[in-house]
Amino acid sequence: MLEEFLTFERECEAEYVDRKSRFISCGRAVYNEEDTKTFLESRRNFYKDARHHVYAYCLTDESGKKTERFNDDREPSGTAGMPVLNLIRRQGLQNAMIVVTRYFGGVLLGSGGLTHAYGHSAQLLFKADPASRENSLNPLGNVVKKVRSVKISLTTDYVFLGKLQYLIGQSDVILSETNYTDTVRMDLILRESYAQSFKKSVMELTAAKCEIITVGAMYHSYPFN
């Protein structure tokens, strides 16, 4: 099972001009073939008058099976999509896609020039982002680590509230919501691999007087904050 991977934190865009040709790169996280088709179509629709929409992506499913594809979109074979795919590989990304749109500027760049232009345009998506976390696990902008996580719900009596708040504060979890009624309910997100250990601590702390429900599983950005 895929426990963690690096991908784009959000959809991001960069632009590069080489001898009057305009290259617009865009990257985002994708999780299946349908996502890749939707993303590519959105770029084609946004830049309808562009000559080329080159793309590459890498998908990895929960079993670890990897699918890689690229397309030169009528550029000379191997000069456009492959440089973009090689960049995704070098950056160690999974479940990520890059589309590079080209507006032809009237000057032929040649095979070497195209390879450089498409690769460089995609590379610009990874420039350091001042808004990204200071202690990011990956120093490149726009990249985040996703970890396999679960959402759990704790329901207990108010007498245990302080102790649970302390435990949560000392643990690698996200407190996403708290509801106060005749009992207190806390919704948490934590690593799936840590869930059993955390549940055991909760039951010991509350003398087993806590209802714990696993709501669902997902991949969540890490570090948790």
N, C-alpha and C positions, 0 to 999 in steps of 0.2 A: 504494500500500500504506500502511496506517495505521502510522506509525512510533511514535507516542506519544499518550497521552491521559490525562486526569484522571478518576478514579473514586473510589469509596469504598475505603478501605484495608481495612476490615473491616465486618461488619454492626454497625450502631449504632442506638440507639433514644433517643427523647426523648418527653416528655409535657407537655401543655399543657391547662389547664382554663379554659373560657370559659362563664360563666353556667351552671354545673353540667354542661355537656357536656365529656366527657373525650376529648381527641385524643391518640392514641399514634402517633408517626411512627417509621418504621424504614427505613433505607437500606442498600443493599448493591450490590456489583458484579454485573452480569449480562452474559452474552456472547452469548446467543441467546434465541429465543422460548421454548424449553423452560425455560431458567433463570427467565424471568419468571413462567411458570405455576407452577413449583415454589415460588418465593418467595411469590407471592400465596396459594397454597394453604396454605403453612405459617402465614401470618399469620391466615388465616381459621380454620384449625384451632386455633390458639393462643387466639384471642379469638372463640370460637364464638357467644357471646351478644351480640356487638356488632352495631349496626344497619348500619353502613357500613364498607366497606373500599375507600377511594378510592386510586387508584394512577396513577403516570405513570412512563414510562421512555424512555430514549434509547439505541438500539443503533447502533453503527457497525461494519461488518464490515471485513475486511482490505483490501478494495478502496476503502474510504471511503464506501460506500453507507450512508446514515443512515435509520433507522426510528424514528419517535416515535409514542407512543400514550399516551392517558390515558383514565380512566374515572371518572365521577362517582358511580357505584354508588347511583343513586336519589336523590342530592341534586339540587337544581335545576341545570339545564344550565349549564355554564361556571363554577359557583361553587366547585368542589372539585378536580377533576383538573387543570384548566387552570392554576390558580395554582401547583400543585406542578410541573407541566411547565415553566412559565415560570421557576421557581426553578432547576431543573436546567439550563436553558439559560443563565441569568445566571451561574451558577457555572462554566460551561464544561465540564460533565461529559459524558462519553460512556461507554457501556456501564454505565449506572447506573440504578437503579430506587428509587423511594420509594413506600411504602405508608403511608397514614394511616388508622388505625382510629378510628371515632367511637362513643362511647357517648352516646346522646342523654340530656340532662339535664332534659328537660321544658320547656325554654324555647326558643322559636323565635328563631334568630339573624338571620334575614333574609338576603337575598343578599349584601349588603356584609359582614355579620358572618361569614357562612360563608367568603367569599373570604379575609377577613383570618385567620380561625382556621386554615383549612387551610394557607394560605401560611406563617403564623407557626410553626405546628407543624412543618412541614418545615424551615423556616429554623433551628430549634433544633438540627438535626443538624449544623450547620456552626459551632457555637460553638467557639471556640479550645479545644483539648485540651492541658492542661499536659504530657501524656505524649508529645505529638507532637514531631517533630524540631525543634530550635531554629532551624535554617536551612532550614526546609521551603520548597520551591519554591512552595507554596500556603499562605498563612498560616491557612487555615481548618482547624479540627480535622476529623479523620476522612477527609481527602482525601489521595490519593497520586497521584504520576505513574507511569504504567506505560509502559515502553518495549519495543519489539520487540527481543527478545534471543535468543541462541543458547547452547546448552550444548555445550562442546567438551571432549574428553578428550586430554590430552597424555601420551605414554609415551616415556620416554627413559632414558639411563644416569645413574647417580648423579653422575658427573663434572660434569654440567650443572645439578645441583639448585640450588646456590647462586645461579648466574646467573639461572635461571628464577624463583626466589623473589624476587630483586631486581627483575626485570622486572615480575612480577606486582604487587609492592608499589608500583611507580611507575605502574601502569596502572589504568584505570577498569574493573576486573573484580572478580568475586567468586571466591575460591577456595573451592569448596563441599566438596571432599573430596580427601584425599591417601592413596594406597595404596602401601605399601613392600613389595616382594617382591624378586625378582632385578633388577627395574627399578623405577622410580618412576612412578606414574601420578597426574596431577593433573586433577581435573574443575573446569572453570571456567564461569562465566556472564558474558557480556559483550554489549554492544549489537551487533545484527546488522550495523549499518553500520560498526562498528569491527573486525569479525572478520577480514577479509582482511588489513588492515594489521597486526593483532596476530599473526596466523599467520606473516606474512612476517618479523616481528621474531624470532619463536621459531625459525624455520628458519635465519635468519642467525646467531643466538646459538649454536645447537647444530650448526652446519655441516651442516644438513639431517639430523641424526641424531636425529630426533624423529618419532614417529608421531602425527598429529593426526587425530582423528575427530570429525565433527560429530554430536552425539547427537540434537539436536532443537531446535525453535524454540518460543518462548513469549513472553508479555508478563510482564515482571518489574518489581517496584517499584523506583523510582529516587529519590534517589541510591542506588547500591549500597553496602551496608554489611554 
